[in-house]
Amino acid sequence: MTENITIKQISEKDLDEVYSIYRDYVNNNVPLSVVREWFHENPRFFLGCYKKDGDEEKIVGIVFARQQNNELILEAIAVLSSYWRKGIGTKLLRALEDVANTSGIERISAGVASNVKEFYEKNGYRMAGVLKEDEDETVLIMEKNIKK
Ligand SMILES: CC(C)(COP(=O)(O)OP(=O)(O)OC[C@H]1O[C@@H](n2cnc3c(N)ncnc32)[C@H](O)[C@@H]1OP(=O)(O)O)[C@@H](O)C(=O)NCCC(=O)NCCS
């Protein structure tokens, strides 16, 4: 099921598909126009996991981030649910870290729901604080230093 997959920079024509995954799995409060702006500022930090399906390619996972000085703020990572627990999320995060490494980034940080803490810990991120805590949800700050 994870045959024929490639991780590469997202092309602009795929932004609608990327946005629909983002809206369904990560955040439905940010408009497409904002995500489009982030993309134009930092296209190299927008990666997709593309799966070949006959002559077509479909996106089964996304990761994207924004640069702030020497830090990357991870805005989204998501994998279509039928592809969970097959290592795709980990591959996407590694690919982003590789691009970050070649761009002088020293740290990646993310605000994450507490139920995905384990995924980040497995990938070498450490909890650096609590961004929000109320009866609806807890959002943690997870960070990884990637300076070589
Ligand atoms: C978080 C997410 C991207 C993980 O993607 P994935 O491809 O399933 O992750 P991987 O297969 O690389 O998982 C690596 C490890 O992380 C941990 N992990 C992943 N998903 C987990 C879960 N739901 N609960 C607990 N641990 C989890 C496991 O230790 C896993 O290793 P294992 O499968 O050998 O046990 C995916 O679950 C997702 O899209 N969730 C919805 C969107 C979201 O919450 N994004 C994060 C906030 S932006």
The ligand as an SDF file (V2000), in Angstrom:
LIG
                    3D

 48 50  0  0  0  0  0  0  0  0999 V2000
   -0.1560   12.4270   13.1850 C   0  0  0  0  0  0  0  0  0  0  0  0
   -0.1080   11.7310   11.8110 C   0  0  0  0  0  0  0  0  0  0  0  0
    0.4400   12.7080   10.7690 C   0  0  0  0  0  0  0  0  0  0  0  0
    0.8200   10.5130   11.9140 C   0  0  0  0  0  0  0  0  0  0  0  0
    0.9850    9.9600   10.6100 O   0  0  0  0  0  0  0  0  0  0  0  0
    1.3750    8.4100   10.3700 P   0  0  0  0  0  0  0  0  0  0  0  0
    1.8030    8.2630    8.9600 O   0  0  0  0  0  0  0  0  0  0  0  0
    0.2660    7.5550   10.8420 O   0  0  0  0  0  0  0  0  0  0  0  0
    2.6220    8.2750   11.3650 O   0  0  0  0  0  0  0  0  0  0  0  0
    3.7610    7.1280   11.3870 P   0  0  0  0  0  0  0  0  0  0  0  0
    3.2300    5.8750   10.7650 O   0  0  0  0  0  0  0  0  0  0  0  0
    5.0050    7.6970   10.8050 O   0  0  0  0  0  0  0  0  0  0  0  0
    3.9230    6.9240   12.9780 O   0  0  0  0  0  0  0  0  0  0  0  0
    5.1810    6.8720   13.6160 C   0  0  0  0  0  0  0  0  0  0  0  0
    4.9830    6.5790   15.1050 C   0  0  0  0  0  0  0  0  0  0  0  0
    4.2820    7.6590   15.7180 O   0  0  0  0  0  0  0  0  0  0  0  0
    3.3930    7.1270   16.7310 C   0  0  0  0  0  0  0  0  0  0  0  0
    1.9950    7.3800   16.3550 N   0  0  0  0  0  0  0  0  0  0  0  0
    1.4920    7.7040   15.1390 C   0  0  0  0  0  0  0  0  0  0  0  0
    0.1550    7.8930   15.1940 N   0  0  0  0  0  0  0  0  0  0  0  0
   -0.1940    7.6900   16.4870 C   0  0  0  0  0  0  0  0  0  0  0  0
   -1.4360    7.7340   17.2020 C   0  0  0  0  0  0  0  0  0  0  0  0
   -2.5880    8.0450   16.5950 N   0  0  0  0  0  0  0  0  0  0  0  0
   -1.4290    7.4560   18.5290 N   0  0  0  0  0  0  0  0  0  0  0  0
   -0.2860    7.1370   19.1740 C   0  0  0  0  0  0  0  0  0  0  0  0
    0.9420    7.0650   18.5420 N   0  0  0  0  0  0  0  0  0  0  0  0
    0.9800    7.3490   17.2370 C   0  0  0  0  0  0  0  0  0  0  0  0
    3.6300    5.6310   16.7800 C   0  0  0  0  0  0  0  0  0  0  0  0
    4.6250    5.4130   17.7460 O   0  0  0  0  0  0  0  0  0  0  0  0
    4.1470    5.3470   15.3710 C   0  0  0  0  0  0  0  0  0  0  0  0
    4.9600    4.2030   15.3120 O   0  0  0  0  0  0  0  0  0  0  0  0
    4.2890    2.7140   15.1690 P   0  0  0  0  0  0  0  0  0  0  0  0
    3.2200    2.8000   14.1200 O   0  0  0  0  0  0  0  0  0  0  0  0
    5.4620    1.8750   14.7770 O   0  0  0  0  0  0  0  0  0  0  0  0
    3.7370    2.4110   16.5240 O   0  0  0  0  0  0  0  0  0  0  0  0
   -1.5200   11.2090   11.4100 C   0  0  0  0  0  0  0  0  0  0  0  0
   -2.0490   10.4390   12.4740 O   0  0  0  0  0  0  0  0  0  0  0  0
   -2.5170   12.3050   11.0730 C   0  0  0  0  0  0  0  0  0  0  0  0
   -2.5850   12.7620    9.9400 O   0  0  0  0  0  0  0  0  0  0  0  0
   -3.3220   12.7250   12.0570 N   0  0  0  0  0  0  0  0  0  0  0  0
   -4.3470   13.7600   11.8220 C   0  0  0  0  0  0  0  0  0  0  0  0
   -3.7440   15.1320   11.6790 C   0  0  0  0  0  0  0  0  0  0  0  0
   -2.9730   15.5530   12.9060 C   0  0  0  0  0  0  0  0  0  0  0  0
   -3.4090   15.3500   14.0420 O   0  0  0  0  0  0  0  0  0  0  0  0
   -1.8010   16.1810   12.6750 N   0  0  0  0  0  0  0  0  0  0  0  0
   -0.9310   16.6580   13.7470 C   0  0  0  0  0  0  0  0  0  0  0  0
   -1.1940   18.0650   14.1160 C   0  0  0  0  0  0  0  0  0  0  0  0
   -0.7510   19.2120   12.8250 S   0  0  0  0  0  0  0  0  0  0  0  0
  1  2  1  0
  2  3  1  0
  2  4  1  0
  2 36  1  0
  4  5  1  0
  5  6  1  0
  6  7  2  0
  6  8  1  0
  6  9  1  0
  9 10  1  0
 10 11  2  0
 10 12  1  0
 10 13  1  0
 13 14  1  0
 14 15  1  0
 15 16  1  0
 15 30  1  0
 16 17  1  0
 17 18  1  0
 17 28  1  0
 18 19  1  0
 18 27  1  0
 19 20  2  0
 20 21  1  0
 21 22  1  0
 21 27  2  0
 22 23  1  0
 22 24  2  0
 24 25  1  0
 25 26  2  0
 26 27  1  0
 28 29  1  0
 28 30  1  0
 30 31  1  0
 31 32  1  0
 32 33  2  0
 32 34  1  0
 32 35  1  0
 36 37  1  0
 36 38  1  0
 38 39  2  0
 38 40  1  0
 40 41  1  0
 41 42  1  0
 42 43  1  0
 43 44  2  0
 43 45  1  0
 45 46  1  0
 46 47  1  0
 47 48  1  0
M  END
$$$$
